[in-house]
Amino acid sequence: MRVPGQVWLSGSRRFWQAVPAGVLLAVAWVLLAGRPALGELSIDITRGVVEPLPVAVVEFAGTQANEREYGRDVARVIAANLERSGLFQPVNPAAFIQREVPLDATPRFGDWRVINAQALVHGRVMLQADGRLQADFRLWDVFAERQMAGFTFVTDPRNWRRVAHIISDAVYKRITGEDGYFDTRIVYVAESGPRDNRVKRLAIMDQDGENHRFLTDGSDLVLTPRFSPTLQEITYLSFHRGRPQVFIYNIDTGRQESIGDFDGLSFAPRFSPDGTRLVMSLSREGNSDIYAMDLRTRQLRRLTAGTGIDTSPSYAPDGRQIVFNSDRGGSQQIYLMDADGGNVRRISFGQGRYATPVWSPRGDLIAFTRMHQGRFFIGVMRPDGSGERLLAEGFRVEGPTWAPNGRVLMYFDEEPTRAGGSGRSRLVSIDLTGRNKREVPTPTDASDPAWSPLIP
Amino acid sequence: MRLSSIAALAAAVLLVVGCQTPPERSGAAAGSGAAAGGAGVSGRGATDGVDRMAGTLSEQLAQVGDRVFFAFDQYALTPEARGTIEGQAALLSRHSGITVRIEGHADERGTREYNLALGDRRAHAVKDYMVALGISPGRITTTSYGSERPAVLGSNEQAWAQNRRAVTVVFTDRVGS
């Protein structure tokens, strides 16, 4: 069964609690995905898409009823992912002329051209004798009549959603030339109750809102969760015993651990890109400064000094610089420093206050929250402070987090407080062009989203 | 748990401040007039037990004012705030057995992490002034709730002005002198 170029993935599986250890997910690349060649079907996502690319996603074939059921579900999840990206428009299956596409046959391209499907995704699901699910998929350029990608997975059937997300990522990458972001999760703060006695719980879900579960019970107020690059841990703030303290939550074990009992408050934690350190604010005698902690030795290193509020630090993806928020100049602005605290310089110069800078995983942009004339904005700028663009605005929009491909942001949007203390708070995703803005479904009110890296 | 019940007691008791402090919505505070035993302590009993002492101290704290207010994005104490803290300090110097916790808060017009730092600064501004007035720093702890626990619900200037605050809460009560 093993084919040349086959890749065995196992390291990430512990992340998925439903999947027992020892089940391997196999991926065989039939055609290598890569940047589209000249003249191929492609989308330049840097320009923003006014007309999404029409794509037909056919139910994956199967011989048994339960295989066909998986096939329908996989196709549905792929189509929903592609649609939500704003770059693709799935063609309504009711319009399909060729209802079934056998895995190893060439599609009847004329049937797809006539309904203006430019790309075609189809595949097959088989349940093997050992109970594992085998999924094959193909991506075709309908007008060029050429296969663009295809591969095979073998995995536990309970992983079927992940299979659909990985296929979605492959389609996205083959056509846009950029990595996808569908095989990811979101950790966030689930909110309930009136605003003066809000109950806040950590919750985690797939990027499309599925597989939702609560991680904490709400007995302690929690804020600002952020993923470790290794995915197994989340760092966050908890008001355990009434004092803000940084904690680490282990997703495998459910264990919550304080990183240390400091004299003052500890808050605004974020992992370094290699996962070996935390950078955060510690306040001593009312003065907040930024510190880095070596997670192995628990040694603290102070990176900023002075009387200003220094907070919301975020590493560059190469780990060499840190962007942070400071009011040392009189109002909240965004500053850069080297990872050892040297070479500090201000990069935000627009009107109003700037906060919550977050470095893109691509390194090319910094996302931030800006406050001006009573309104909040989500924006991006280059690391030298140039090229500022505002993407979203609201009464209180805050806390952008990057999809791992650096092309999509998620943030929260909080309504004004109404009589009785209600007022919705929800998660919103937006692409860098600002054109594709979507509410992210959550079972309760939501805030402080953090996007995971791609699951390896 | 002990902390929150004391906080609730303080909230209940502090209703006597009246127009300056609109009723808190949380727990025991709602509807309980003045310092009646709504929060579970033996209110205006005749005995001089510890519970009664707690009530008495919180009442006295309420009379001098348990909270001070700040301008937008500021932590400097106003003359009015100084007056209130002077009253609190006088009370603390009369009852050397009590310790207090100062809880700093911010309004919702700022980002979460910055608001935590700002609330912390405000709590320390109160603490520093109390220490300057002769109260031992060992009797004062501080925390910050950022914008997580508004005192007044609403997205308007009036509510925000009430929420930019530092509240002094009787933290532990031993029978003092």
Chai-1 contact restraints between the chains, C-beta under 6 A:
chainA,res_idxA,chainB,res_idxB,connection_type,confidence,min_distance_angstrom,max_distance_angstrom,comment,restraint_id
A,D196,B,R25,contact,1.0,0.0,6.0,A-B,restraint_1
A,D196,B,P150,contact,1.0,0.0,6.0,A-B,restraint_2
A,D196,B,L153,contact,1.0,0.0,6.0,A-B,restraint_3
A,N197,B,S26,contact,1.0,0.0,6.0,A-B,restraint_4
A,G242,B,L3,contact,1.0,0.0,6.0,A-B,restraint_5
A,G242,B,T143,contact,1.0,0.0,6.0,A-B,restraint_6
A,R243,B,T143,contact,1.0,0.0,6.0,A-B,restraint_7
A,P244,B,L116,contact,1.0,0.0,6.0,A-B,restraint_8
A,L265,B,D120,contact,1.0,0.0,6.0,A-B,restraint_9
A,F267,B,L116,contact,1.0,0.0,6.0,A-B,restraint_10
A,A268,B,E113,contact,1.0,0.0,6.0,A-B,restraint_11
A,S283,B,D120,contact,1.0,0.0,6.0,A-B,restraint_12
A,G286,B,D120,contact,1.0,0.0,6.0,A-B,restraint_13
A,G286,B,R121,contact,1.0,0.0,6.0,A-B,restraint_14
A,G286,B,H124,contact,1.0,0.0,6.0,A-B,restraint_15
A,S288,B,A117,contact,1.0,0.0,6.0,A-B,restraint_16
A,I309,B,A117,contact,1.0,0.0,6.0,A-B,restraint_17
A,T311,B,E113,contact,1.0,0.0,6.0,A-B,restraint_18
A,T311,B,Y114,contact,1.0,0.0,6.0,A-B,restraint_19
A,T311,B,A117,contact,1.0,0.0,6.0,A-B,restraint_20
A,S312,B,E113,contact,1.0,0.0,6.0,A-B,restraint_21
A,Q332,B,Y114,contact,1.0,0.0,6.0,A-B,restraint_22
A,A355,B,T111,contact,1.0,0.0,6.0,A-B,restraint_23
A,A355,B,Y114,contact,1.0,0.0,6.0,A-B,restraint_24
A,T356,B,T111,contact,1.0,0.0,6.0,A-B,restraint_25
A,T369,B,T111,contact,1.0,0.0,6.0,A-B,restraint_26
A,E398,B,T111,contact,1.0,0.0,6.0,A-B,restraint_27
A,P416,B,S155,contact,1.0,0.0,6.0,A-B,restraint_28
A,T417,B,L153,contact,1.0,0.0,6.0,A-B,restraint_29
A,T417,B,G154,contact,1.0,0.0,6.0,A-B,restraint_30
A,T417,B,S155,contact,1.0,0.0,6.0,A-B,restraint_31
A,G421,B,L153,contact,1.0,0.0,6.0,A-B,restraint_32
